[in-house]
Amino acid sequence: MIDETRWRRFSFYEQMGNIASELSRAAGFEKKKDEKQTRSALWRLLELVDLTIEDPKNISRLRELCRFKEVLADWHCGTGVYTANPDSLKKYAMDFALLARKGSTGMNSNRNV
């Protein structure tokens, strides 16, 4: 379990970059048909999304983040309401990671974490 205070020190872009990384791990385990590791990575992924949703600096992105979580859950449960797949979800989250790398600060960023 990640420390909520530490998580909030990351910019929104950095948070999404970490989410993209965990999503890649989950997709990799899924591809290897390792159900235990896939489940573990998915729980961690959802924990990170929840922490991002709960972070006050992200209030203006709340609707987008909640929809992202909904799409993640749909992918994992396979209900087919959305047509998202691991690659499209990773691309979405990774775009934010690239912004963080380029030095975009996002809202209330603290780069010295």
Secondary structure, 3 states (H helix, E strand, C coil): CCCHHHHHHCCHHHHHHHHHHHHHHHHHHHHCCCHHHHHHHHHHHHHHHHHHHHCHHHHHHHHHHHHHHHHHHHHHHCCCCCCCCHHHHHHHHHHHHHHHHCCCCCCCCCCCC
